Amino acid sequence: MKYLVRDKIFAVGDDYWIEDEHGRHAFLVDGKALRLRDTLELKDPAGQVLVTLRQKMFSLRDAMTIERDDGPLATIRRKRLSLLRNHFRVTLAEGTELDVSGRILDREFTVEYDGELLAHISRQWFHVRDTYAVNVVREDADAALLIAVAVCVIRMAERERED
């Protein structure tokens, strides 16, 4: 399933619908304003919070967390010993690790688990300005988590570019 994501969801305080490939509302991104740190909530169409994305404060290395039900679900960091400039590691709460690699700033990258493709992020599928698609390859994959991972790594790569 492909999901259409606009780059402008990074504005804290803004709300935005992520649509599926058929144009239906799939997830609502709720940018929480007036918070000490960047916070975005990904909600289902009924308004239930599926995951919360937060910038990790006071971390030695830039990191973001994804939470579900007020508990940690995943932590995202740039991979330490990578020769690739755009390589991130996602550590899930139970210890599973996902690899994110590719041209993050160009919106051309993949999310993999143990060499198996879970999602492909690309601008090539849609010709709408300032948008990219998150193609969740496996039917049993957690689409909300994979969209959150994509949003986090893009945000981290852009912040790093600004520094």
C-alpha positions in Angstrom: 0.0 0.0 0.0 1.3 3.4 -0.9 0.7 6.5 1.3 1.1 10.1 0.1 2.9 12.3 2.5 3.5 16.1 2.1 6.8 17.5 3.2 5.1 20.3 5.0 4.0 18.0 7.9 7.1 19.1 9.6 5.6 22.3 10.7 4.8 22.0 14.4 1.2 23.2 15.1 0.0 22.1 11.6 -2.4 19.2 11.0 -2.3 17.2 7.8 -4.0 14.2 6.3 -1.9 11.4 4.8 -3.8 9.7 2.1 -3.6 6.1 0.7 -3.0 5.4 -3.0 -6.8 5.6 -3.6 -7.1 9.1 -2.1 -8.7 8.1 1.2 -7.7 9.6 4.5 -5.5 7.1 6.2 -3.7 9.0 9.0 -3.9 12.4 10.5 -0.6 14.1 11.5 -1.2 16.4 14.4 1.6 18.8 15.1 1.6 19.7 18.7 2.3 23.4 19.3 3.6 25.0 22.5 5.7 22.0 23.5 9.3 22.1 24.7 10.4 19.7 22.0 9.1 18.7 18.6 6.1 16.5 18.9 3.9 15.0 16.2 1.0 12.6 16.7 -0.1 10.1 14.0 -3.8 9.4 14.4 -6.2 7.1 12.6 -9.2 8.7 10.8 -11.3 8.4 13.9 -8.8 10.5 15.9 -7.2 7.8 18.0 -3.4 8.3 18.5 -1.5 5.5 16.9 2.1 6.8 17.5 3.7 9.9 18.9 7.0 11.2 17.4 9.3 13.2 19.7 12.7 14.7 19.4 14.9 13.1 22.1 16.2 15.8 24.5 19.6 15.8 26.1 21.0 13.0 23.9 24.7 12.8 23.0 23.7 12.1 19.4 20.7 13.4 17.6 17.8 11.0 18.2 14.0 10.8 17.9 11.6 8.5 19.7 8.4 6.9 18.5 5.9 6.1 21.3 2.8 4.0 21.4 0.3 4.0 24.3 2.6 6.3 26.3 5.5 3.8 26.1 8.6 3.7 23.9 8.2 1.9 20.6 11.4 2.8 18.8 14.4 5.1 18.9 16.0 6.4 15.7 19.7 7.4 15.4 22.2 7.9 12.7 24.2 4.7 12.4 27.6 5.2 14.0 30.0 3.3 11.9 28.5 3.8 8.5 30.4 4.9 5.4 27.1 5.8 3.9 26.1 9.4 4.8 22.4 8.6 5.0 22.1 5.5 7.1 20.0 5.3 10.2 19.3 2.6 12.7 15.8 2.1 14.2 15.9 0.1 17.5 12.4 -1.2 18.5 11.6 -1.5 22.2 11.9 -5.3 22.1 15.4 -5.1 20.6 14.6 -5.6 16.9 16.6 -3.3 14.6 15.6 -1.8 11.3 18.0 -0.3 8.8 17.1 2.9 6.9 19.4 3.8 4.0 19.4 5.8 0.8 19.2 9.4 -0.2 17.1 10.7 2.6 17.0 14.4 1.6 16.0 13.3 -2.0 13.2 11.2 -0.5 14.6 8.0 -2.1 15.4 5.4 0.6 14.3 2.1 2.1 13.5 0.6 5.5 14.7 -3.0 5.9 14.7 -5.7 8.6 17.5 -8.3 8.3 17.8 -7.6 4.6 14.1 -7.8 3.9 12.4 -4.7 2.4 9.6 -3.4 4.6 9.0 0.0 2.9 10.3 2.1 0.0 10.1 5.9 0.2 10.1 7.7 -3.1 9.0 10.9 -4.9 8.9 9.0 -8.2 5.3 7.6 -7.8 3.6 11.0 -7.4 4.1 14.1 -9.4 2.6 16.4 -6.8 5.0 19.1 -5.6 6.4 18.7 -2.1 5.2 15.1 -1.7 6.6 11.7 -1.4 5.2 8.2 -1.1 5.8 5.6 1.6 5.2 2.2 -0.1 4.6 -0.4 2.7 5.7 -3.6 0.9 4.6 -6.2 3.5 0.9 -6.5 4.2 1.6 -7.5 7.9 3.9 -4.5 8.4 2.9 -1.7 10.8 2.2 1.1 8.4 1.9 3.8 11.1 5.3 2.8 12.4 7.0 2.9 9.0 5.5 6.3 8.1 6.7 7.6 11.5 10.2 6.2 10.8 10.2 8.0 7.4 9.1 11.3 8.9 11.7 11.0 11.7 14.7 10.2 9.5 13.8 13.0 7.0 13.5 15.5 9.9 16.8 14.4 11.4 18.6 14.6 8.1 17.2 18.1 7.4 18.2 19.3 10.9 21.7 17.9 10.4 22.0 19.7 7.0 21.0 23.0 8.7 23.7 22.6 11.3 
